[in-house]
Amino acid sequence: MIRPKIPVNPLPTGIVIPLVQPTTAVEPHRGPAPVCGCSQTPVPSQSAARMLPAVRLTPAGLVAAVAGGAGLVLVVGAVLVSMLLAVAITGASVAVCAVVLRSLLNGQHRR
């Protein structure tokens, strides 16, 4: 069956061996040297211009997302209201049963 992969360290060295090795190499920054002498490099303006938003919605996609959200709210609301109604009906029926049983028990004590 499925067994978890547990890293095996024969000696407790304190070094953590990751299970998944990274597949992509990290490229060093290419750009001018920092002015302040620190090891940080300034962000080039080209990479900021190339960044795109994570999700792009067309007008039709936006309408579909709004309609889906509204439908979800309506369905969840209907489920919650029906559960509240079921609890109210159950409580009322238990109260009616309690009144009927009380009257029957009081009727037996009078005889």
C-alpha positions as CSV (number, residue, x, y, z in Angstrom):
1,M,0.0,0.0,0.0
2,I,1.0,3.6,0.4
3,R,3.9,4.1,2.9
4,P,5.2,7.5,4.0
5,K,8.8,8.4,3.0
6,I,10.7,9.0,6.2
7,P,14.2,10.4,6.0
8,V,16.7,8.0,7.6
9,N,19.6,9.5,9.6
10,P,21.7,6.8,11.1
11,L,23.3,9.2,13.5
12,P,21.5,12.1,15.2
13,T,23.5,14.9,13.5
14,G,20.9,17.6,13.7
15,I,21.0,18.0,9.9
16,V,17.6,17.9,8.3
17,I,17.4,16.1,5.0
18,P,14.5,17.3,2.9
19,L,12.3,14.7,1.2
20,V,11.8,16.6,-2.0
21,Q,14.9,18.0,-3.8
22,P,14.3,21.3,-5.8
23,T,14.3,20.7,-9.5
24,T,15.0,24.2,-10.6
25,A,18.2,26.1,-10.1
26,V,18.1,29.6,-8.6
27,E,19.6,32.2,-10.9
28,P,21.6,35.0,-9.4
29,H,20.4,38.6,-9.8
30,R,21.7,40.4,-12.8
31,G,21.9,44.1,-12.4
32,P,24.0,46.9,-11.1
33,A,25.9,46.6,-7.8
34,P,24.2,48.1,-4.8
35,V,25.1,51.7,-3.9
36,C,25.1,51.2,-0.2
37,G,27.6,48.3,-0.1
38,C,25.1,45.8,1.3
39,S,24.5,42.4,-0.3
40,Q,21.0,43.3,-1.5
41,T,20.5,44.2,-5.2
42,P,17.9,46.6,-6.4
43,V,14.9,45.2,-8.2
44,P,15.1,46.0,-11.9
45,S,12.1,47.9,-13.3
46,Q,11.7,45.4,-16.2
47,S,10.6,42.6,-13.9
48,A,8.0,44.8,-12.2
49,A,6.6,45.6,-15.6
50,R,6.5,41.9,-16.6
51,M,4.5,40.8,-13.5
52,L,0.9,40.0,-14.3
53,P,-2.0,39.6,-11.9
54,A,-2.7,36.1,-10.8
55,V,-6.3,36.0,-12.1
56,R,-7.7,37.7,-15.1
57,L,-11.4,37.8,-15.4
58,T,-13.3,38.7,-18.6
59,P,-16.7,40.4,-18.2
60,A,-18.4,37.1,-18.8
61,G,-16.2,35.4,-16.2
62,L,-16.9,38.1,-13.7
63,V,-20.7,37.7,-14.3
64,A,-20.3,33.9,-13.8
65,A,-18.3,34.4,-10.6
66,V,-20.9,36.8,-9.2
67,A,-23.8,34.5,-10.2
68,G,-22.1,31.5,-8.7
69,G,-21.4,33.3,-5.5
70,A,-25.0,34.5,-5.2
71,G,-26.3,31.0,-6.0
72,L,-24.0,29.6,-3.3
73,V,-25.3,32.2,-0.7
74,L,-28.9,31.3,-1.6
75,V,-28.4,27.6,-1.3
76,V,-26.6,27.9,2.0
77,G,-29.3,30.2,3.3
78,A,-32.0,27.9,2.2
79,V,-30.3,25.0,4.0
80,L,-29.8,27.0,7.2
81,V,-33.4,28.2,7.2
82,S,-34.8,24.7,6.6
83,M,-32.6,23.4,9.5
84,L,-33.9,26.1,11.8
85,L,-37.5,25.3,10.7
86,A,-36.9,21.6,11.4
87,V,-35.7,22.5,14.9
88,A,-38.6,24.8,15.6
89,I,-41.2,22.1,14.4
90,T,-39.5,19.5,16.6
91,G,-39.5,21.7,19.6
92,A,-43.2,22.6,19.1
93,S,-44.2,18.9,18.7
94,V,-42.2,17.9,21.8
95,A,-44.0,20.7,23.7
96,V,-47.4,19.4,22.5
97,C,-46.5,15.9,23.5
98,A,-45.5,17.1,27.0
99,V,-48.8,18.9,27.5
100,V,-50.8,15.9,26.3
101,L,-48.9,13.5,28.6
102,R,-49.3,15.9,31.5
103,S,-53.0,16.1,31.1
104,L,-53.2,12.3,30.8
105,L,-51.2,11.8,33.9
106,N,-53.2,14.4,35.8
107,G,-56.4,12.6,34.7
108,Q,-55.2,9.3,36.2
109,H,-54.4,10.9,39.5
110,R,-58.0,12.3,39.9
111,R,-59.7,8.9,39.6
